[in-house]
Amino acid sequence: MRRFWFSIFVFVIAISLILPSLASGQESVLDRVKARERLVCGVHGGLPGFSFLNQDGTWSGFDVDYCRAIAAAIFGDPDKVEFVPLKAPERFPALQTGEIDVLIRNTTWTLTRDTQVGADFAPPTFYDGQGFMLRKDLGVTSIEELSGASICVTAGSTTELNLADTMRALGVDFNPVVFEEIDTVYNSYEQGRCDVVTSDKSQLAARRKVFKEPDAHVILDVTISKEPLGPVTIHGDNRWNDVVSWVVYATFFAEEHGITQSNVSTFTSKNPEIERFLGKTGDMGGKLGLSKTWAHQVIATVGNYGEIFERNLAPIGLPRGTNKPWTQGGLLYAMPFR
């Protein structure tokens, strides 16, 4: 009997030693992506400027380009990506179940999401804020003038919570008109079922662009929240989050140093950090599980942050604002490539 219990004891000790090893050796999403030979990226799919499925079947937009940038870093080919359009309630479950590898769908980084939905956030790619859009002929210029107004908003979003908090703090009565589908929100507003629609200002500008009469609608100057938007990965996979994060930093770094899609292949510098970034010295890629030229591949195929912004967001009327390099007074700041 004593020998039996001793054997059980030894077995338990062995398991306790083995399990941490198994956990640390668990397959990363990066391994899954490489084995599949394509990235699966969750996007919005119906938001011009950010992610939009065109009539010819091609995808375009700011978020779409960041999906392509990650594919370029891994494979050297920005087209090795599959886009999965997701509604707001579907996005985190799709990430948790492995239906998608990364979520890049105008998603705000909040404490609750960072701790309770099984997600880890990469650096924000777009600093936004919630605003209000209404018909220009109403002559409204402030939130206080919205007393008694009906306001369309997406259900279960940070937008809905921000709206309630702001109106309560200001003592402004309003009538919420809530829909789960974002298309229903904007269609209802355009059809006059509500006086106002509220969301991130970038989204308001993007949807106004496709209205029948874009110039008949105005976005108020007021901003009621901070909305840092960026990529999201599954919680606990640090290796994969590192890859996604440093792809974002690569686009910031390139713009800061004047490295563009057209000059990256011929760019020369005596700056050791730039040499490391371009893969000419050191092995920054190896630390991420990527090739030495991963950052070069990102910029050569997709471009730096400024190029991505100008290609996708400038056409819908969005100013750079705080989405400029820190050297120009903005918030974009790449961690050191060392």
N, C-alpha and C positions, 0 to 999 in steps of 0.2 A: 504493500500500500504506500509506504514511504517513497519507494522508487516511482510509483505512478504519479504522486503529487509533485515529485521533483521533475518528472518529465513534463508535466503540465506547466510548471514554473518556467522551465527552459523554453517551452513553446511560446508562452506569453512574452517572455523577454525578446525572443527572436522576432516575433511579429511586431513588437514595439519598435524594434530597430529597423525592420524592413519597410514598414508603412511610410515613414517620412521619406525614405529613398524613392519609393514608388511615387509619392506625391510630387517630389521635386523633379522627377523624371517624366512627369505627365506630358503628353503631347501638347505642344502649343498650337494655337490657331495658325501660326506661321507655317508649321509643319503640314497642317491640313491643307492650307492654301497652296503650298508648293506641290504637294502630292496630287491635288486636283488640277493643277496648272491653270488656275484662274481664281480671281478674287470675287467673292459675292458681297455686294455692297447694297445696304438698305438705304433707299432715298425716298423723297416725297413723290416725285413723278408728275406733279401738276402745278409746279411753282416756277413760272418763267424767271429766268435769271439764276435760279439756284439748282433746280433739277426738273427737267421737262422732257417728255417723250414727244418728239416731233412727228409730224404726219408721215414722214418718210421712214419712220422706225428708228431714227438715230436719237441719241440722248445728248442733251446739252445743259450747261449750267455750272455755276460755281462749285456746288457740292459734287456734281458729276466729275468735274476736273480733279477734285481732291481724291475721289475714288481712283481715277486714272493715274494720278501721281503715285499712289500706293502700289498699284500694279506695276508701274514703271520701275519703282525702286526694287521690287521683288524679281520681276521677270525681264526688265529692260523693254517691256512692251506695254504701253498704256491701254491697249485694246483687250488685254487678257482680264476682262472684268465683266461680270454679269450684274445687271441692275435689277433690284427687287423693289417695286413701289409699295410703300407701306402707309396705312392710315395711322393717325396718332396713337390710338390704343394698341396697335399691333406692333409698334416698333421695339419696345423692350422685350416682350415675349419672343419675338423673332430672334433677338440677340441671345437671349437666355437658352433657347432650344437649339441654337446652332444653325438656324435657317439662313442667317446671314453671318458674315465674318466681322463686319464693321458697320456701324450705323452712322451715316452722314446725312442727317435729315433735319435741318434747322431746329436742333434740340438744345434747350437751355440747360446749362450746368447749374444745378441747385444742390443744396445739402441733402435733401431728401432723396433725390435721384442718385446721388453719389454714395448713399449708405443703404438704401432699401430696395433697389430694383436690380441688383446684381450687375451693376455697370461701373466702368472706370472711364473717366473723361480724358481726352487728349487736349492739348492747348486749343483755346478758342480760335477759330478762323475768322469769325465775324462778331464784332461787338455791336449789339443792337439794343433797342429799347422799345417798349410798348407805346403805341400811339392810337390815335383815333382818326377815322376817315368819314367824311360826310359830304353831302351835296353842297357845292359852293353857294348856291342861291339861298341857303339857310342863313348865311351871314354870321355863323357862330365862330368865335375865335378862342374860347376858353372852355375848360371843363365845367365850370360853374354854370355856364349857359345851357348845359345839357340836362338840367333839372326837368324830370318828367319824360325824357326822351326814351325811346326804345333802342336798345343796343344789341346788335348781333354779336355772338361770341361762340367760340368752339368749346364744347363740353369737355370737362376733365383735363383742362390744360392750365398751365401757369397763367395764361392770359385771363381765364375766368376768375382765378383767385386774385390776381392783381387788380382787376376791375372792381371786384367787391370790396377789397381793402381800401382802394383809393376813394371810391365813392362814399364809403362809410366814414373815412377820415375827414372828408370835405363836407359831409352832411348833405350830399346831393342825392335825391331820390331818382331812381331810374327803373326802367322795365327791361330786365334781361330777356333776350330771345336766344335760346340756347339750342345748338344743333351739334350732333356728333361728327358730321361730315363737313370738311372745310369747304368743299364745293357748294354745299347747301347753304353755308353761312354767307358766302359772297353772292350767290345767286339770289338769295332772299333779300339781301341788302340792295342789290341792283334793281330788283323788282319792287322795291319800296315797302317790304314787309317790316323793315326797321329803319329808324332815322340815321343810325350810326353803326359802323362796324369797327371793332377794336382787335388789334393783333400787333405783332412785331412790325415796326415801321418798314422793314425790308419787305415783309410779306404784303403789306398794304400797297406799297409801290409796285410790286410785281403783279399783283392781281388787278390793280387799277389799269395797268398797261393793256390788259386784254378786255376791258370794258368796252361797250359800244360807244360810249362818249367819255373817254378818259378825262378830258379837260373840265367836265362838269363836276368833278369830285376833288376835294382838297383834303390834305393830311394836316392836322393841327400841328403847330410847333411844339406843343407840350409832349414830354416824355415821362411816363409814370413808373418805369422800372429799368433795371439792368438785365439785359438778355445776352449773356455770353454764349454764342452758338459754336459748336464744333463736333468733331468725331467722337464716337463712343465705342468702347470695346467691352468684352465680357469681363466681369470682375475677377481678379486673381491671376490673370494671365499677363504678368509683367513683361514678359518677353515680347508679346504681341503689341501691348500698349506702347512699349518703347519704339517699335518700328513705326507705328502710326504717328506717334508724337514727333519723332525726329524727321519724318517726311514733312510734317507741317513746319517744323523749325527750318528745314532746308529751304522752303519757299520764302520764309522771312529773311533768312541769311543772304540768299541770293539777291533779293531786291536791295537790301541794305548795302551790299558791296557792288552793285551795278552789274551783276552776272545775269544775263538774259538768255532766252531761247536761241537767239541768233549769234551770241558771242561766246557761249559757254565752251564750245569745242576749241576755241582759239584763245581763251582768256588766260592771261599770264599775270602773276603777281609774286612779289617777294614776301608777302604776308604768309607766315607759316600756317595760320589757321585756314586761309583760303586754299593753300596747297593740300592740306589734309581734307578739306571739304570736297575738293575736286578729285580726290583719290590719287594724287600724284606722289604723296608721301604718307607714311603710316598705314593703318588699316582700320579706319573708322567703320567700314562696312562689316568687317569680320566680327566686331563687337555686337552687331545687330543681327548677325546671321545672313548678311547680304554681301553683294560683291563690293570690291573697292570703289567702283565707279557708280554706286547706287544714286548718289546725289546728282551727279552729272546726268544720269539717265532721267531723273525727275525733271530737271530744268530743261534739258534738251527736247523732251517730248511734250511737256505740259507748260513749262514756264515758271517764272518767279511769282510771288504773291501779287505784285502790281499788274503783271500781265494777265493773270487769272481774273483779277478784279475788273480790269478794263475791258476784257473780252466778254464778261458775263453780266456784271452789275452796273457798270457805267451806262450801258444802253437802256436800262430801265429807270435811269434817273437817280441812282443812289450815289451820294457824295462819299468820298473816302472818309471824311470825318476823323474819328479816332482810329480807324483802320488804316493807319499809316505806320511806317517804321518809327521806332522810338527816337531815331535821329532826326525825325521831322515832326516831333511833338505828338506822335501817336502811341498806341499801346502794343504794337507788334515788336516782340523782343525775342530773338533766338538765343537759346542757351549755348554756351561755348562748345565748339567742335574741337575737343581736346581729349 
